[in-house]
Amino acid sequence: MEKNLILTVFYTMKPGCRETFLNRVRDEGIQTAIREEDGCLCYDYYCSAEDKNLLLLVEKWTSPEKQKIHMSQPHMQRLLAIKDDCVANTRFGKLREED
């Protein structure tokens, strides 16, 4: 049986850019577009209560192949531009879970 793919992405934002990033991702419809992609089960951002420049993204996909297709979508180019403006550092993690 295929396993779901869970990714974690830790963003260290440029000083004072966390809200700008979140607002742009929401206002430009990027988060909605990603959530509507085939295979997307979860795509949520979480803010640190202690560090105003830390942001966690949790993604859950039905398969690694669906997540790979996700990375080639046009709205991902817009997201990369926003990240260039707002993100200082990115750390990735990957987990798998049984269906």
KOLBATI-484794 format. One record per residue (C-alpha): residue in one letter; y, x, z; residue number from 1. Coordinates in steps of 0.02 Angstrom, whole numbers. Layout:
% KOLBATI-484794
[node a,[Y,X,Z],NUM] ...
This chain:
% KOLBATI-484794
[node m,[0,0,0],1] [node e,[175,62,-45],2] [node k,[282,119,100],3] [node n,[464,73,118],4] [node l,[589,216,114],5] [node i,[717,230,253],6] [node l,[860,353,234],7] [node t,[991,404,360],8] [node v,[1153,485,308],9] [node f,[1272,559,436],10] [node y,[1450,576,373],11] [node t,[1579,683,460],12] [node m,[1740,609,398],13] [node k,[1900,701,361],14] [node p,[2016,671,511],15] [node g,[2073,491,518],16] [node c,[1978,437,360],17] [node r,[1835,333,431],18] [node e,[1924,164,418],19] [node t,[1995,208,247],20] [node f,[1821,248,185],21] [node l,[1745,88,254],22] [node n,[1887,-20,189],23] [node r,[1876,54,14],24] [node v,[1687,35,5],25] [node r,[1704,-147,58],26] [node d,[1861,-191,-42],27] [node e,[1796,-114,-204],28] [node g,[1634,-214,-186],29] [node i,[1524,-59,-179],30] [node q,[1426,-108,-23],31] [node t,[1395,-282,-92],32] [node a,[1338,-212,-261],33] [node i,[1216,-94,-175],34] [node r,[1145,-232,-64],35] [node e,[1114,-336,-221],36] [node e,[1015,-199,-307],37] [node d,[831,-228,-339],38] [node g,[733,-148,-198],39] [node c,[874,-136,-70],40] [node l,[818,-205,98],41] [node c,[960,-134,205],42] [node y,[1122,-39,175],43] [node d,[1229,-32,333],44] [node y,[1361,83,405],45] [node y,[1374,115,593],46] [node c,[1522,192,684],47] [node s,[1504,311,829],48] [node a,[1578,246,992],49] [node e,[1622,424,1044],50] [node d,[1675,515,886],51] [node k,[1802,427,773],52] [node n,[1758,544,629],53] [node l,[1570,510,630],54] [node l,[1487,376,524],55] [node l,[1302,336,503],56] [node l,[1229,251,350],57] [node v,[1055,176,359],58] [node e,[972,128,195],59] [node k,[803,44,173],60] [node w,[720,29,2],61] [node t,[556,-48,-56],62] [node s,[509,117,-138],63] [node p,[575,292,-176],64] [node e,[583,241,-360],65] [node k,[704,98,-321],66] [node q,[814,215,-221],67] [node k,[814,340,-364],68] [node i,[872,204,-485],69] [node h,[1007,157,-358],70] [node m,[1080,331,-369],71] [node s,[1113,311,-556],72] [node q,[1210,147,-543],73] [node p,[1392,143,-601],74] [node h,[1459,95,-429],75] [node m,[1385,255,-359],76] [node q,[1511,355,-461],77] [node r,[1650,257,-376],78] [node l,[1570,291,-207],79] [node l,[1564,477,-244],80] [node a,[1751,475,-280],81] [node i,[1785,389,-114],82] [node k,[1674,515,-25],83] [node d,[1771,658,-105],84] [node d,[1931,584,-32],85] [node c,[1864,543,141],86] [node v,[1708,642,188],87] [node a,[1708,821,253],88] [node n,[1520,844,276],89] [node t,[1359,748,241],90] [node r,[1186,769,322],91] [node f,[1035,675,256],92] [node g,[875,620,339],93] [node k,[723,528,270],94] [node l,[593,423,357],95] [node r,[452,317,289],96] [node e,[375,165,370],97] [node e,[225,57,338],98] [node d,[255,-114,261],99] 
